Amino acid sequence: MSPQTQPDPFMRDQWYPVSALQDIAAGTPRVTKLFGQRVSYRREADGACSASTEDRALPVLQRYGCLWTSLGTPGELFEIPEYTEADRRNVAAGTVAVQVSAQRGIENFLDMGHFPYVHTGILGALPHTEVKEYNVEETPDGREIIATECLFYQPMASTVSTSGADVEYIYRVPHPTCSVLYKSSPLDEKRLDVIALFGQPTGEESFRGHMVLSILDDVNTDDFISYFQLHIFGQDKPILENQMPKRLPLDPRAETPIRADKTSIMYRRWLTRHGATYGVIPAQG
Amino acid sequence: MPTLYDFDLSADCYKVRLLAAILGIPYDRHNVDFFPGMKHLSPAFLAVNPLGTLPVWDEGDLRLCSAHAILVYLAERHAPGGPWLPRDPALAGEVQHWLGFAEGLATSAGAARLAAGMEFDLDLAAAQARAHQLFERMDEHLWFREREGGNWLCRTLQPTLAEIACFPDVMLSEEGGIAREDYPALRRWSDRVKRIPGFEVMPGIFPAKIGA
């Protein structure tokens, strides 16, 4: 791997999560990486958080349970309106470091086809392997990808599930390394649970995934919700780390998609159109 | 009911869950968010185990704070004289050898996994190099065992605690960047472990038959 690849402007000028806020204690700064650069972050005595590289202070934002920063000039962070609804449980459920590009991580998050094989007995079960037809489109302003009407049979869709059910999913990709997933709540059929994966590209072929939930669950402790999410992400990790190449190929001929991969195809096109080169293998010519 | 203080992604905790599953021992699990929460260093957990290590097995009047101690206790308590901890002097010694060897796996392959996946400040390259040395020894040993008609680390007809203690850090090694392509006997052995009746997986470890 090259010593230090610079992020392209599209990737650089985004907000990125570096930590769950609850994991930042006052005092000693903690160090992480963003695009291969060392970034330290800390909580000041007054409770505010700051982030910096070795030679400059970085902009910060506290949102969705995370500390966000940027090496460039970021615009507005995407909205998750549900996060402010009073009766929801907002849980920063954990952080996992994965040795593969952040875009590979997002692509895996968008894929329903692996549920029965990788999350057996929880998010899927054999022989219920079919990914039924669903819709994918870009929002009119081109800022987001939305996949709707995704139906999948899940034995234990969430921490409050008591039996298997066909669960409806909606996926949003409002950011090159973040995705927000909505799934039917077992507690209230009119409302949706929100599960977000916020990717922090630590390098071209490594990322930290921060999982944030905003869900209807009046039963379980934060601790159990966190355990459930870490358990699932822990199952994905070895699959992700065995993917080759470790960066996401954007050339449509580089990998052979099937119908179930519609969202991934749209995601790859979207990254190409925005000129993403970091963490991906751009299409030639 | 005994309580297991447990972290789902911990190889040491998985050793206990694996043996408990095989022997059919019920317990309550108490989740301790080791990473990223660092709850093993919280005052609440240090009151349970001043060493701040996981797993802990708590039966009220008995509290054991190391994975191998718990394995020995559970085997003797629930399957006394059984195959997991043989009474034969030579075989008992062999099991102890592999429990010690497993400590070496934890401080090499296990440490590499903590450095690569949980950002622990450890010497990743040194841990990986040491793990490869140990895997090579294990692979060679298992190859000779297979030549003698044996399936397991000790010269027993059935698996022992040696399997339970060594298996997790071997199977999770790729998370620490340690591939097992060069150790075919080790891979065959790990497939046999996965077929022990009652075998249970953890995140990062898949069953012998996918989807099972």
Interface residues (C-beta under 8 A of the other chain):
Chain A: S19 A20 Q22 D23 T32 G94 T95 V96 A97 V98 Q99 P116 Y117 T120 A125 L126 D223 F224 S226 Y227 L230 H231 I232 F233 G234 Q235 K237 P238 E241 N242
Chain B: D8 L9 N31 D33 F35 P36 G37 M38 A116 G117 M118 E119 E174 E175 G177 M202 P203 G204 F206 I210 G211 A212
